[in-house]
Amino acid sequence: MVGKLTPDNMISASRIPVLLGLSPYQTQNELLTEMIQRYHDKFEPTFHGNEITEWGDRLEPVILNEAAKRLGLRNHEIHITKPEFHPDLPLAASLDGLGVANGTIKTNAANGIYCMTADEIDISTIGVLEAKVTSAMPEEMPAAHRGVWQLQAQMMCGGYKWGAICVLYRGIEMRIFVYEADAVMQKRIEDAILNFEKRRKTGDVYPVLTSDDGNAAYPYAEPDADPLDLNDQPDALTAFEDLMLAKEAKRQAEADIDMAEATIKEYMGNHDQAHINIGLSRYQIKWPMRRTKAQPEKVVPAKPEATVRQKTLSIKEL
């Protein structure tokens, strides 16, 4: 593992699932905001890796060498120190590995090999190897964000005709998903990149998907702007009615939870455990003592003044 090789201000192959709205970790608007901030040297990353990513780095050469063995590669490289760049698009890729075999490969589930785009795939030219580590259960088709679109973008950058996603599941089972270059997928990637670059220049945001995504799309408010009248916006009216109903349902649910816990606690008294049956299910209820460790007095470090947009909507009946 040689680390990230691609420029920070350019779309990389690993970001393609985000660009297509297929990532559970980041939205299109968050990526757009990040790239605009990077262009102006104002982006401050909040994620610097964790134990999961560290294990991924450590296990990468093990995964790639095992994949090369199972695929029968006669030559493979896993210490690639230069990124690949698409000849026409602002797209770059860091490759985990490259390899080449003598002929074709077929699905061999007993050996963890799955040919995804054809019954038999020619791997006699140089292809891309992408290593992944996940706590997910083994799949017969990897999730969209687990290398599928990344691999196609990597093939686009280097002009490769095949590639393999080599996934170690839960640390105990490895599966290798072999793909051919897919013209339809690669055209979708191309269109998404061109659309993104247009939005980066114009500032046009993507449709807002979640409340947090709204903050990413519109991080700044204009306090002096006139109040916006939403009464002639049917979708906004429906959303507001849904919001008020949901808030009332949440308040009622919280009150129901509190009353139910109060009743159960009164029955349990000084007991720290109880059992109860509901239908065919048996439940254990715990109400134990909890010990907290002594902690020294903490001094909260000073923070510079900052202005950010409020996360939630404030609602007041007029």
SULKAPE-V76539 format. One record per pair of residues at least 24 apart in sequence whose ideal C-beta (glycine too) atoms are under 10 Angstrom apart, sorted by the first residue. I is the first residue (numbers start at 1). J is the second residue. If there is no record, write none. Layout:
# SULKAPE-V76539
[[I	J] [I	J]]
This chain:
# SULKAPE-V76539
[[1	56] [1	57] [1	58] [1	59] [1	60] [1	61] [1	64] [1	78] [1	79] [1	96] [1	131] [2	57] [2	60] [2	78] [2	79] [2	80] [2	81] [2	82] [2	94] [2	95] [2	96] [3	57] [3	81] [3	94] [4	83] [4	94] [5	80] [5	81] [5	82] [5	83] [5	84] [5	92] [5	93] [5	94] [5	95] [6	83] [6	84] [6	85] [6	91] [6	92] [6	93] [6	94] [6	157] [7	38] [7	83] [7	85] [7	90] [7	92] [8	34] [8	35] [8	38] [8	39] [8	43] [8	45] [9	34] [9	35] [9	36] [9	37] [9	38] [9	39] [9	40] [9	41] [9	43] [9	90] [9	200] [10	35] [10	38] [10	83] [10	85] [10	86] [10	89] [10	90] [10	91] [10	92] [10	193] [11	35] [11	86] [11	89] [11	90] [11	91] [11	92] [11	93] [11	153] [11	189] [11	192] [11	193] [11	196] [11	197] [11	200] [12	83] [12	91] [12	92] [12	93] [12	94] [12	150] [12	153] [12	154] [12	157] [13	83] [13	84] [13	86] [13	91] [13	92] [13	93] [13	94] [13	95] [13	128] [13	130] [13	147] [13	149] [13	150] [13	151] [13	152] [13	153] [13	154] [13	155] [13	156] [13	157] [13	189] [14	92] [14	93] [14	94] [14	130] [14	145] [14	147] [14	149] [14	150] [14	153] [14	154] [15	91] [15	92] [15	149] [15	150] [15	153] [15	193] [15	196] [16	91] [16	93] [16	144] [16	145] [16	148] [16	149] [16	150] [16	151] [16	152] [16	153] [16	154] [16	156] [16	185] [16	188] [16	189] [16	192] [16	193] [17	143] [17	144] [17	145] [17	146] [17	147] [17	148] [17	149] [17	150] [17	153] [18	145] [18	149] [18	192] [18	196] [19	91] [19	149] [19	153] [19	188] [19	189] [19	192] [19	193] [19	195] [19	196] [19	206] [20	144] [20	145] [20	149] [20	185] [20	188] [20	189] [20	191] [20	192] [20	196] [21	144] [21	192] [21	206] [21	207] [21	209] [22	143] [22	144] [22	145] [22	148] [22	149] [23	143] [23	144] [23	145] [23	149] [24	143] [24	144] [24	145] [25	145] [26	145] [26	213] [26	216] [27	206] [27	208] [27	209] [27	210] [27	212] [27	213] [27	214] [27	216] [27	217] [28	192] [28	195] [28	196] [28	199] [28	205] [28	206] [28	207] [28	208] [28	209] [28	213] [28	216] [28	217] [29	199] [29	205] [29	206] [29	207] [29	208] [29	209] [29	210] [29	212] [29	213] [29	214] [29	215] [29	216] [29	217] [29	218] [29	219] [30	206] [30	212] [30	213] [30	215] [30	216] [30	217] [31	196] [31	200] [31	206] [31	216] [32	196] [32	199] [32	200] [32	203] [32	204] [32	205] [32	206] [32	216] [32	217] [33	205] [33	215] [33	216] [33	217] [33	218] [33	219] [34	216] [35	196] [35	197] [35	199] [35	200] [36	199] [36	200] [36	201] [36	203] [37	219] [39	200] [52	133] [52	134] [52	135] [53	133] [55	133] [55	168] [55	171] [56	131] [56	132] [56	133] [56	134] [56	168] [57	131] [57	133] [58	133] [59	131] [59	132] [59	133] [59	168] [59	171] [60	96] [60	97] [60	129] [60	130] [60	131] [60	132] [60	133] [60	166] [60	168] [61	96] [61	97] [61	131] [62	131] [62	133] [62	168] [62	174] [63	96] [63	97] [63	129] [63	130] [63	131] [63	132] [63	133] [63	166] [63	167] [63	168] [63	174] [63	176] [64	96] [64	97] [64	98] [64	99] [64	129] [64	130] [64	131] [64	164] [64	166] [65	97] [65	129] [65	131] [65	166] [66	112] [66	131] [66	166] [66	168] [66	174] [66	176] [67	96] [67	97] [67	99] [67	112] [67	113] [67	129] [67	130] [67	131] [67	164] [67	165] [67	166] [67	167] [67	168] [67	174] [67	175] [67	176] [67	178] [68	97] [68	98] [68	99] [68	100] [68	101] [68	129] [68	164] [68	166] [68	176] [69	111] [70	105] [70	108] [70	111] [70	112] [70	113] [70	164] [70	166] [70	174] [70	175] [70	176] [71	99] [71	100] [71	101] [71	105] [71	108] [71	111] [71	113] [71	123] [71	127] [71	129] [71	164] [71	166] [71	176] [71	178] [72	99] [72	101] [72	102] [72	103] [72	105] [72	113] [72	123] [73	97] [73	98] [73	99] [73	100] [73	101] [73	102] [73	105] [73	123] [73	126] [73	127] [73	129] [73	164] [74	99] [74	100] [74	101] [74	102] [74	124] [75	99] [75	100] [75	101] [75	126] [76	100] [76	101] [76	126] [76	127] [76	129] [77	126] [77	129] [78	129] [78	131] [80	129] [83	157] [84	128] [84	153] [84	154] [84	155] [84	156] [84	157] [84	158] [84	159] [84	160] [85	157] [85	158] [86	153] [86	156] [86	157] [86	158] [86	159] [86	189] [86	190] [86	193] [87	156] [87	157] [87	159] [88	156] [88	190] [89	153] [89	156] [89	157] [89	189] [89	190] [89	193] [89	194] [89	197] [90	193] [90	194] [90	196] [90	197] [90	200] [91	153] [91	154] [91	156] [91	157] [91	189] [91	190] [91	193] [92	153] [92	154] [92	157] [93	128] [93	130] [93	150] [93	151] [93	153] [93	154] [93	155] [93	156] [93	157] [93	158] [94	130] [94	150] [94	154] [94	157] [95	128] [95	129] [95	130] [95	154] [95	157] [95	158] [95	160] [95	163] [96	128] [96	129] [96	130] [96	131] [96	132] [96	147] [96	154] [96	165] [96	166] [97	127] [97	128] [97	129] [97	130] [97	131] [97	163] [97	164] [97	166] [98	126] [98	127] [98	128] [98	129] [98	154] [98	158] [98	160] [98	163] [99	123] [99	126] [99	127] [99	128] [99	129] [99	162] [99	163] [99	164] [100	124] [100	125] [100	126] [100	127] [100	162] [101	125] [101	126] [101	127] [101	162] [104	162] [105	162] [105	164] [105	176] [105	178] [106	178] [107	177] [107	178] [108	176] [109	140] [109	175] [111	174] [111	175] [111	176] [112	138] [112	166] [112	167] [112	169] [112	173] [112	174] [112	175] [112	176] [112	177] [113	164] [113	174] [113	175] [113	176] [113	177] [113	178] [114	139] [114	140] [114	141] [114	142] [114	164] [114	165] [114	175] [114	176] [114	177] [114	178] [114	179] [115	162] [115	164] [115	176] [115	177] [115	178] [115	179] [115	180] [116	140] [116	141] [116	142] [116	148] [116	151] [116	164] [116	165] [116	177] [116	178] [116	179] [116	180] [116	182] [117	162] [117	177] [117	178] [117	179] [117	180] [117	181] [117	182] [117	185] [118	162] [118	178] [118	179] [118	180] [120	178] [121	161] [121	162] [121	163] [121	164] [121	178] [121	179] [121	180] [122	161] [122	162] [122	180] [123	161] [123	162] [123	163] [123	164] [123	178] [123	180] [124	161] [124	162] [125	159] [125	160] [125	161] [125	162] [126	158] [126	159] [126	160] [126	161] [126	162] [126	163] [127	151] [127	154] [127	155] [127	158] [127	160] [127	161] [127	162] [127	163] [127	164] [127	178] [127	179] [127	180] [127	181] [128	152] [128	153] [128	154] [128	155] [128	157] [128	158] [128	160] [128	161] [128	162] [128	163] [128	164] [128	165] [128	179] [128	181] [129	154] [129	163] [129	164] [129	165] [129	166] [129	176] [130	154] [130	163] [130	164] [130	165] [130	166] [130	167] [130	177] [130	179] [131	164] [131	165] [131	166] [131	167] [131	168] [131	174] [132	165] [132	166] [132	167] [132	168] [132	169] [132	174] [132	175] [132	177] [133	166] [133	167] [133	168] [133	169] [133	170] [133	171] [133	174] [134	167] [134	168] [134	169] [134	170] [134	171] [135	169] [135	170] [135	171] [136	167] [136	169] [136	170] [137	169] [137	170] [137	173] [138	167] [138	168] [138	169] [138	170] [138	172] [138	173] [138	174] [138	175] [139	167] [139	169] [139	175] [139	177] [140	175] [140	177] [141	177] [142	167] [142	169] [142	175] [142	177] [142	179] [143	167] [146	177] [147	177] [147	179] [148	177] [148	179] [148	182] [148	185] [149	182] [149	185] [149	186] [149	188] [149	189] [149	192] [150	189] [151	177] [151	178] [151	179] [151	181] [151	182] [151	185] [152	179] [152	180] [152	181] [152	182] [152	183] [152	184] [152	185] [152	186] [152	188] [152	189] [153	185] [153	186] [153	189] [153	190] [153	192] [153	193] [155	179] [155	180] [155	181] [155	182] [155	185] [155	186] [156	181] [156	185] [156	186] [156	189] [156	190] [156	193] [211	311] [211	312] [211	313] [212	311] [212	312] [214	309] [214	311] [214	313] [215	308] [215	309] [215	310] [215	311] [215	312] [216	309] [218	309] [219	308] [219	309] [220	307] [220	308] [220	309] [221	307] [221	309] [221	310] [240	313] [240	315] [243	313] [243	315] [244	315] [244	317] [247	315] [261	285] [261	287]]
